[in-house]
Structures are given as C-alpha cells and as structure tokens.
Amino acid sequence: MNKILLFTNLMFCNCLAFTQVSDASRYAGIITGPELRKQLTMIASENFEGRETGTEGQRKAAAYIESQFKALGLKTADALQGYQQLYPLYQDSIKETSLNFNGKQVAFGKDFIAPLNINETGKFRSGKFVFAGYGIDDPKYNDYTGLNVKGKVVVVFLGEPKKDGKYIISGSARGSDWTYPGISKKAAAAAAKGAAGLIIINPSQESFNPRAVENGKKTGVYFPRSSSDMKHVNTIQVSHAFAKQLIGNNFDTLMKMTKAFLPLEKKWTMEKKTRISFSFDRYRNIINASNVIGLIEGTDKKDE
C-alpha cells in the first residue's frame, strides 16, 4: 500500500511540474522582447508628453492602454462604465492676497506669504494681536492657558518644546502632530479659541527666497481628502524682520529660545493693540484623471 501511495504522489508531482513548464512555455512565447519594446516605446514616446497625472498626455496614454485592453479581450469592472476609473484632482493658486498693518500695506513675498494648503477665500480684521508662544493647546503643554484670543489675531512660533532632550508632548525624540502637520493643527487650535486669524513665525526661515515665493503661489496637483471636521482660521507666515516689528524687543530672545526648543513661560505672552487686516482669494482648478482597469478571470475559483 505504501508503494502504491508513493507512486501516486510521484505521478501527481510530475503532472504538476509538467503543467507549470507547459504554462511557462506558452507565456514565454507571448511575452517577447520585441513586443515589450514596442509597447514601452509607444508609452514613452513624445506623443504622450511624459504622462504627468491629470495632463493631456496622461489622457492620451490612458486611451491607448484602454485600446490595448479591448484588443486583448479584457473584461471591464462591474462598478465602472468602461475601462477607466475617473477621479478628480485639485490644483490651487492665489488670485490675490493682501496684508495691512497699522494702515500700511505689507509686501507679499518679502514680509509675508499665505500658505495655500490652509487658507480659504476670505478676510479677517482685528485691532489686537496676542502672542501665544508655540500656539499649542494640549493637556501636557498649553500656551493658551489664561489667554483670551477671541476676535484677535494670534501670533505663534512653529515647532514645539522639549525637556531633557525629549519633546514634552510625545515624550520621545520624535515630535508630535504639533510639529507635523503643525500649521494646520495650530490653525485649528486658534479657530477653536475664537481667534480672527493666525500669524506664524518659522524660526528656521528668516526670509522668503524667490523660488519659495513662486512655489507658494500655486500648489502641485493633489487628490482631495475628506474634509476634516476641524475649523481653521486663515493663516499668514511672516519674515523675521516683520515679526520683530510685531513682537518688539523680546523677539531676539524668543527666537533663541524656540531654536533651542525651550518651553515658553507665561511671562512671554503679550497682547498689543495693532490694526491688522488680511484678505485672501484662491482659485481652484479641478482636473480629471483616471486609472485604467481590465480584468482577467481565473480559470477556477472565479469568485475569489
């Protein structure tokens, strides 16, 4: 009996090996160097203009791939009308923005920039600003304790403090979400406190070079994520020279402290009467892009 079972198993293994070799030989005859070269040369040709997502070149490439799927007899997905899965992409650009400080116009690109990923079309105006340290509202470290910022512009530094070499909030060598995404987190905290707007100071960015200014006028193409329930206030980033006008004589000391990630005690918070108005107008271009999907059913277990 054992000999018969062994013989049967050997026969099964031999059949399986023969099937695998047979399949490999069959597909080796279909997938050839010249055929691959033909397809890759076509896709990489100038006609498709680099195939950047959301561009005319990408749409041409998708149409070509769709034609090849049809020629091969691939099936379409039940959820789609055809082979292409369409989806929207956004690209934002600044139409117009302005900042006025005590009746004087502030220069965009020199004294301030307006992050496109935070700001919505709108305005704010206030007669006071409050300096609130790092702008953090957390049980482990809170810059807003004892502060009333309702209807006022909040001025904060980017980053978060450390103690004994570790970030206070995360308790590790890695920053919390007050560092990244950082700006959006602080804009949401300011909004929750009723602030009119937010001014941020980046300790490591003294001024804005021309490339940064130009890049800040338009975003890359991005996929829209589901909107957060958190409300944000419109936000400005200012140069160190302009920040010094706002904060005054304490600015240099505060800069040294934030570069060293030191906690900012309540004695550094301040409130000043200052007329600040900001307007922002954004244009959003919606671009259609697509994935191309074709289905090859299995020979067995089609339901999997």
Sine and cosine of phi, psi and omega as CSV:
sin_phi,cos_phi,sin_psi,cos_psi,sin_omega,cos_omega
0.00,0.00,-0.68,0.73,0.01,-1.00
-0.88,0.48,-0.61,0.79,-0.01,-1.00
-0.92,0.40,-0.65,0.76,0.00,-1.00
-0.90,0.43,-0.69,0.73,0.01,-1.00
-0.89,0.46,-0.67,0.74,0.02,-1.00
-0.89,0.46,-0.67,0.74,0.00,-1.00
-0.89,0.45,-0.66,0.75,0.02,-1.00
-0.89,0.47,-0.70,0.71,0.01,-1.00
-0.89,0.46,-0.64,0.77,0.02,-1.00
-0.90,0.43,-0.65,0.76,0.03,-1.00
-0.88,0.47,-0.66,0.75,0.01,-1.00
-0.89,0.45,-0.70,0.72,0.00,-1.00
-0.90,0.44,-0.65,0.76,0.00,-1.00
-0.91,0.42,-0.65,0.76,0.04,-1.00
-0.89,0.45,-0.68,0.74,0.00,-1.00
-0.89,0.45,-0.70,0.72,0.01,-1.00
-0.89,0.46,-0.64,0.77,0.00,-1.00
-0.90,0.43,-0.65,0.76,0.02,-1.00
-0.89,0.46,-0.69,0.72,-0.02,-1.00
-0.90,0.44,-0.68,0.73,0.03,-1.00
-0.90,0.44,-0.66,0.75,0.00,-1.00
-0.88,0.48,-0.72,0.69,0.02,-1.00
-0.89,0.46,-0.68,0.73,-0.01,-1.00
-0.88,0.47,-0.66,0.75,0.01,-1.00
-0.91,0.42,-0.64,0.77,-0.03,-1.00
-0.91,0.42,-0.72,0.69,-0.02,-1.00
-0.96,0.28,-0.48,0.88,0.07,-1.00
-0.89,0.46,-0.48,0.88,0.04,-1.00
-0.98,0.22,-0.36,0.93,0.00,-1.00
-1.00,0.00,-0.71,0.70,-0.05,-1.00
-1.00,0.01,0.98,-0.18,-0.07,-1.00
-0.88,-0.47,0.35,-0.94,0.04,-1.00
-0.86,0.52,-0.75,0.66,0.01,-1.00
-0.87,0.50,-0.62,0.78,0.00,-1.00
-0.93,0.37,-0.67,0.74,0.06,-1.00
-0.89,0.46,-0.67,0.74,0.01,-1.00
-0.88,0.47,-0.65,0.76,0.01,-1.00
-0.87,0.48,-0.74,0.67,-0.05,-1.00
-0.93,0.36,-0.70,0.72,-0.02,-1.00
-0.92,0.39,-0.60,0.80,0.04,-1.00
-0.90,0.43,-0.63,0.78,0.03,-1.00
-0.91,0.41,-0.76,0.65,-0.05,-1.00
-0.90,0.44,-0.57,0.82,-0.04,-1.00
-1.00,0.03,0.07,1.00,-0.07,-1.00
-0.95,0.30,0.26,-0.97,0.00,-1.00
-0.91,0.42,-0.38,0.92,-0.01,-1.00
-0.85,0.52,-0.48,0.88,-0.05,-1.00
-0.99,-0.15,0.07,1.00,0.25,-0.97
0.81,0.59,0.51,0.86,0.03,-1.00
1.00,-0.02,-0.26,0.97,0.09,-1.00
0.88,0.48,0.49,0.87,0.05,-1.00
-0.86,0.50,0.69,-0.72,-0.06,-1.00
-0.81,0.58,0.76,-0.65,0.06,-1.00
1.00,0.09,0.04,1.00,-0.02,-1.00
-0.99,-0.15,0.17,-0.99,0.05,-1.00
-0.89,0.46,-0.60,0.80,0.04,-1.00
-0.87,0.49,-0.64,0.77,0.04,-1.00
-0.92,0.40,-0.62,0.79,0.02,-1.00
-0.92,0.39,-0.60,0.80,0.07,-1.00
-0.90,0.43,-0.68,0.73,0.00,-1.00
-0.90,0.44,-0.64,0.77,0.02,-1.00
-0.90,0.45,-0.65,0.76,0.02,-1.00
-0.91,0.42,-0.62,0.78,0.02,-1.00
-0.91,0.41,-0.71,0.70,0.01,-1.00
-0.89,0.46,-0.63,0.77,0.04,-1.00
-0.87,0.50,-0.67,0.74,0.01,-1.00
-0.90,0.44,-0.58,0.82,0.03,-1.00
-0.94,0.34,-0.61,0.79,0.05,-1.00
-0.89,0.45,-0.65,0.76,0.03,-1.00
-0.90,0.44,-0.69,0.73,-0.03,-1.00
-0.89,0.45,-0.54,0.84,0.00,-1.00
-0.99,0.15,-0.17,0.98,0.00,-1.00
0.98,0.18,0.36,0.93,0.05,-1.00
-0.92,0.39,0.55,-0.84,0.02,-1.00
-1.00,0.08,0.35,-0.94,0.07,-1.00
-1.00,-0.08,0.40,-0.92,0.05,-1.00
-0.95,0.30,0.62,-0.78,-0.05,-1.00
-0.86,0.51,-0.53,0.85,-0.08,-1.00
-0.98,0.19,-0.14,0.99,-0.07,-1.00
-0.92,-0.38,0.44,-0.90,0.14,-0.99
-0.99,-0.14,0.99,0.10,-0.08,-1.00
0.96,-0.30,-0.29,-0.96,-0.09,-1.00
-1.00,-0.02,-0.25,0.97,-0.13,-0.99
-0.98,-0.21,0.71,-0.70,0.09,-1.00
-0.98,-0.21,0.97,-0.24,-0.06,-1.00
-0.99,0.12,0.59,-0.81,0.08,-1.00
-0.50,-0.86,0.47,-0.88,-0.04,-1.00
-1.00,0.02,0.52,-0.85,0.16,-0.99
-0.82,-0.57,0.51,-0.86,0.01,-1.00
-0.94,-0.34,0.51,-0.86,0.22,-0.98
-0.62,-0.79,0.87,-0.49,-0.07,-1.00
-0.98,-0.21,0.52,-0.86,0.09,-1.00
-0.58,-0.81,0.44,-0.90,0.02,-1.00
-0.99,0.11,0.83,-0.55,0.12,-0.99
-0.99,0.12,-0.71,0.70,-0.02,-1.00
-0.28,-0.96,0.61,-0.79,0.09,-1.00
-0.49,-0.87,0.54,-0.84,0.02,-1.00
-0.50,-0.87,0.50,-0.87,0.04,-1.00
-0.74,-0.68,0.77,-0.64,0.00,-1.00
-0.86,-0.51,0.77,-0.63,-0.06,-1.00
-0.81,-0.59,0.92,-0.39,-0.03,-1.00
0.77,0.63,0.70,0.71,0.08,-1.00
0.99,0.10,-0.03,1.00,-0.01,-1.00
-0.92,-0.39,0.64,-0.77,0.02,-1.00
-0.96,0.27,0.72,-0.69,0.00,-1.00
-0.99,-0.15,0.65,-0.76,-0.13,-0.99
-0.98,0.18,0.86,-0.51,0.09,-1.00
-0.93,0.36,0.68,-0.74,0.00,-1.00
1.00,0.02,-0.45,0.89,0.04,-1.00
-0.98,-0.20,-0.78,0.63,-0.05,-1.00
-0.98,-0.21,-0.43,0.91,-0.01,-1.00
-0.45,-0.89,0.37,-0.93,0.21,-0.98
-0.71,-0.70,0.28,-0.96,-0.04,-1.00
-0.81,-0.59,0.96,-0.27,-0.06,-1.00
-0.85,0.52,0.83,-0.56,-0.05,-1.00
-0.94,0.35,-0.48,0.88,-0.08,-1.00
-0.97,0.23,-0.14,0.99,0.00,-1.00
-0.93,-0.36,-0.65,0.76,-0.22,-0.98
-0.99,0.13,0.63,-0.78,0.13,-0.99
-0.93,-0.38,0.35,-0.94,0.06,-1.00
-0.84,0.54,0.82,-0.57,-0.03,-1.00
0.22,-0.97,-0.06,-1.00,-0.05,-1.00
-0.66,-0.75,0.39,-0.92,0.27,-0.96
-0.60,-0.80,0.42,-0.91,-0.02,-1.00
-0.55,-0.83,0.67,-0.75,0.02,-1.00
-0.44,-0.90,0.45,-0.89,0.04,-1.00
-0.98,-0.18,0.04,1.00,0.00,-1.00
-0.60,-0.80,0.47,-0.88,0.20,-0.98
-0.78,-0.63,0.45,-0.89,0.02,-1.00
-0.83,-0.55,0.80,-0.60,0.12,-0.99
-1.00,0.09,0.84,-0.54,-0.10,-1.00
-0.82,-0.57,0.75,0.66,0.12,-0.99
0.84,0.55,-0.86,-0.51,0.04,-1.00
-1.00,0.00,-0.08,1.00,0.00,-1.00
0.95,0.32,0.53,0.85,-0.07,-1.00
-0.98,-0.19,0.69,-0.72,0.07,-1.00
-0.81,-0.58,1.00,-0.02,-0.10,-0.99
-0.56,-0.83,0.55,-0.83,0.00,-1.00
-0.84,0.55,-0.50,0.86,-0.04,-1.00
-1.00,0.10,-0.34,0.94,0.00,-1.00
-0.31,-0.95,0.86,-0.51,-0.11,-0.99
-0.72,-0.69,0.90,-0.43,0.04,-1.00
-0.99,0.15,-0.28,0.96,-0.11,-0.99
-1.00,-0.04,-0.06,1.00,-0.01,-1.00
-0.84,0.54,0.83,-0.55,0.03,-1.00
0.99,0.17,0.03,1.00,-0.02,-1.00
-0.98,-0.20,0.63,-0.78,0.13,-0.99
-0.93,-0.38,0.95,-0.32,-0.06,-1.00
-0.92,-0.38,0.14,0.99,-0.06,-1.00
-0.87,0.50,0.81,-0.58,0.02,-1.00
0.97,0.25,0.07,1.00,-0.04,-1.00
-0.93,-0.38,0.29,-0.96,0.08,-1.00
-1.00,0.02,0.75,-0.66,0.01,-1.00
-0.99,-0.15,0.73,-0.69,0.04,-1.00
-0.92,-0.38,0.81,-0.59,-0.05,-1.00
-0.64,-0.77,0.31,-0.95,0.16,-0.99
-1.00,-0.07,0.54,-0.84,0.18,-0.98
-0.95,0.31,0.35,-0.94,0.02,-1.00
0.99,-0.16,-0.12,-0.99,0.02,-1.00
-0.43,-0.90,0.39,-0.92,-0.13,-0.99
-0.99,0.11,0.34,-0.94,0.07,-1.00
-0.87,-0.50,0.30,-0.95,0.15,-0.99
-0.58,-0.81,0.79,-0.61,-0.03,-1.00
0.83,0.56,0.61,0.79,0.08,-1.00
0.99,0.12,-0.02,1.00,0.01,-1.00
-0.85,-0.52,0.55,-0.84,0.07,-1.00
-0.90,0.44,0.71,-0.71,-0.10,-1.00
-0.88,0.47,-0.68,0.73,-0.11,-0.99
-0.97,0.24,-0.72,0.70,-0.02,-1.00
-0.99,0.14,-0.39,0.92,-0.05,-1.00
0.94,0.34,0.32,0.95,-0.02,-1.00
-0.64,-0.77,-0.05,-1.00,0.02,-1.00
-0.98,0.20,-0.06,1.00,0.00,-1.00
-0.96,-0.27,0.72,-0.69,-0.03,-1.00
-0.92,0.38,0.34,-0.94,0.04,-1.00
-1.00,0.03,-0.15,-0.99,0.02,-1.00
-0.96,0.27,0.01,1.00,0.18,-0.98
-0.97,0.23,-0.27,0.96,0.13,-0.99
-1.00,-0.07,-0.74,0.67,0.08,-1.00
-0.66,-0.75,0.84,-0.54,0.16,0.99
-0.95,0.32,-0.25,0.97,0.18,-0.98
0.93,0.37,-0.99,0.15,-0.11,-0.99
-0.87,0.50,-0.75,0.66,-0.03,-1.00
-0.90,0.43,-0.57,0.82,0.03,-1.00
-0.91,0.42,-0.66,0.75,-0.02,-1.00
-0.96,0.28,-0.54,0.84,0.07,-1.00
-0.92,0.39,-0.58,0.81,0.04,-1.00
-0.94,0.35,-0.63,0.77,0.03,-1.00
-0.90,0.44,-0.67,0.74,0.02,-1.00
-0.89,0.45,-0.66,0.76,0.02,-1.00
-0.90,0.45,-0.66,0.75,0.00,-1.00
-0.89,0.46,-0.46,0.89,0.01,-1.00
-1.00,0.03,-0.01,1.00,0.05,-1.00
1.00,0.04,0.28,0.96,-0.01,-1.00
-0.92,0.39,0.45,-0.89,0.03,-1.00
-0.98,0.18,-0.58,0.81,-0.03,-1.00
-0.25,-0.97,0.06,-1.00,-0.06,-1.00
-0.73,-0.68,0.72,-0.70,0.14,-0.99
-0.90,-0.44,0.80,-0.60,-0.01,-1.00
-0.91,-0.41,0.52,-0.85,0.05,-1.00
-0.85,-0.52,0.84,-0.55,0.05,-1.00
-1.00,-0.07,0.93,-0.37,-0.05,-1.00
-0.84,0.54,-0.46,0.89,-0.06,-1.00
-0.99,-0.12,0.08,1.00,0.00,-1.00
-0.79,-0.61,1.00,-0.04,-0.08,-1.00
-0.93,0.36,-0.66,0.75,-0.02,-1.00
-0.59,-0.81,0.02,-1.00,-0.07,-1.00
-0.91,-0.41,0.89,-0.46,0.03,-1.00
-0.98,0.21,0.33,-0.95,-0.08,-1.00
-0.82,0.57,-0.61,0.79,-0.01,-1.00
-0.91,0.42,-0.68,0.73,0.01,-1.00
-0.89,0.45,-0.62,0.79,0.01,-1.00
-0.91,0.42,-0.73,0.69,-0.01,-1.00
-0.90,0.43,-0.68,0.73,0.02,-1.00
-0.89,0.45,-0.50,0.87,-0.01,-1.00
-0.97,0.23,-0.17,0.99,0.00,-1.00
-0.99,0.11,-0.31,0.95,-0.02,-1.00
-0.52,-0.86,0.67,-0.74,0.06,-1.00
-1.00,0.08,0.27,-0.96,0.23,-0.97
-0.96,0.27,0.09,-1.00,0.05,-1.00
-0.96,0.28,0.75,-0.66,-0.02,-1.00
-0.63,-0.78,0.41,-0.91,0.00,-1.00
-1.00,0.05,0.78,-0.62,-0.03,-1.00
-0.94,0.34,0.85,-0.53,0.09,-1.00
-1.00,0.07,0.28,-0.96,0.05,-1.00
-0.89,0.45,0.71,-0.70,-0.08,-1.00
-0.92,0.40,0.62,-0.78,0.00,-1.00
-0.97,0.23,0.45,-0.89,0.07,-1.00
-0.96,0.28,-0.27,0.96,-0.04,-1.00
-0.97,0.26,0.75,-0.66,0.07,-1.00
-0.99,0.12,0.59,-0.81,0.04,-1.00
-0.87,-0.49,0.48,-0.88,0.16,-0.99
-0.99,-0.12,0.41,-0.91,0.07,-1.00
-0.91,0.42,0.56,-0.83,-0.25,-0.97
-0.74,-0.67,0.64,-0.77,0.03,-1.00
-0.83,-0.56,0.63,-0.78,0.19,-0.98
-0.95,-0.30,0.74,-0.68,-0.07,-1.00
-0.89,-0.45,0.39,-0.92,0.07,-1.00
-0.95,0.31,0.27,-0.96,0.02,-1.00
-0.91,0.42,-0.58,0.81,0.00,-1.00
-0.90,0.44,-0.68,0.73,0.02,-1.00
-0.95,0.31,-0.62,0.79,0.03,-1.00
-0.86,0.50,-0.58,0.82,0.02,-1.00
-0.92,0.40,-0.56,0.83,0.08,-1.00
-0.90,0.44,-0.62,0.78,-0.01,-1.00
-0.94,0.35,-0.80,0.60,-0.17,-0.99
-0.99,0.12,-0.59,0.81,0.02,-1.00
1.00,-0.06,-0.53,-0.85,-0.17,-0.99
-0.90,0.43,-0.39,0.92,-0.02,-1.00
-0.98,0.21,-0.14,0.99,-0.15,-0.99
-0.86,0.51,-0.74,0.67,-0.06,-1.00
-0.87,0.48,-0.64,0.77,0.03,-1.00
-0.91,0.41,-0.70,0.71,0.01,-1.00
-0.90,0.45,-0.59,0.81,0.03,-1.00
-0.89,0.46,-0.71,0.71,0.02,-1.00
-0.88,0.47,-0.64,0.77,-0.03,-1.00
-0.92,0.38,-0.68,0.73,-0.03,-1.00
-0.95,0.32,-0.55,0.83,0.07,-1.00
-0.92,0.40,-0.45,0.89,0.05,-1.00
-1.00,-0.06,0.09,1.00,0.02,-1.00
0.87,0.50,0.56,0.83,0.00,-1.00
-0.99,0.12,0.56,-0.83,0.12,-0.99
-0.88,0.47,0.55,-0.83,0.03,-1.00
-0.96,-0.27,0.93,-0.37,-0.04,-1.00
-0.94,0.34,0.28,-0.96,-0.07,-1.00
-0.88,0.47,-0.38,0.92,-0.01,-1.00
-0.90,0.43,-0.31,0.95,-0.02,-1.00
-1.00,0.04,-0.24,0.97,0.02,-1.00
-0.93,0.36,0.50,-0.87,-0.03,-1.00
-0.44,-0.90,0.36,-0.93,0.10,-0.99
-0.73,-0.68,0.73,-0.68,-0.03,-1.00
-0.74,-0.68,0.55,-0.83,0.13,-0.99
-0.99,0.16,0.91,-0.41,-0.03,-1.00
-0.50,-0.87,0.78,-0.63,0.02,-1.00
-0.99,0.11,0.91,-0.43,-0.01,-1.00
-0.79,-0.61,0.78,-0.63,0.11,-0.99
-0.71,-0.70,0.60,-0.80,-0.07,-1.00
-0.64,-0.77,0.68,-0.73,0.09,-1.00
-0.76,-0.65,0.53,-0.85,-0.07,-1.00
-0.55,-0.84,0.76,-0.65,0.01,-1.00
-0.77,-0.64,0.87,-0.50,-0.09,-1.00
-0.91,-0.42,0.60,-0.80,0.11,-0.99
-0.93,-0.36,0.72,-0.70,0.01,-1.00
-0.89,-0.45,0.85,-0.52,0.08,-1.00
-0.99,-0.14,0.81,-0.59,0.01,-1.00
-0.98,-0.19,0.85,-0.53,-0.08,-1.00
-0.91,-0.41,0.72,-0.69,0.04,-1.00
-1.00,-0.03,0.75,-0.67,0.07,-1.00
-0.75,-0.66,0.08,-1.00,-0.04,-1.00
-0.45,-0.89,0.46,-0.89,0.30,-0.95
-0.99,-0.15,0.48,-0.88,0.05,-1.00
-0.92,-0.38,0.83,-0.55,-0.14,-0.99
-0.81,-0.59,0.78,-0.62,0.12,-0.99
-0.75,-0.66,0.56,-0.83,-0.08,-1.00
-0.92,-0.38,0.70,-0.71,0.17,-0.99
-0.89,-0.46,0.91,-0.42,-0.03,-1.00
-0.96,0.28,0.54,-0.84,0.09,-1.00
-0.95,0.31,0.33,-0.94,0.03,-1.00
-0.98,0.20,-0.38,0.92,0.10,-1.00
-0.62,-0.79,0.22,-0.97,-0.02,-1.00
0.80,0.61,0.74,0.67,-0.07,-1.00
-0.91,0.42,-0.35,0.94,-0.01,-1.00
-0.98,0.21,-0.17,0.99,-0.03,-1.00
-1.00,-0.10,0.00,0.00,0.00,0.00
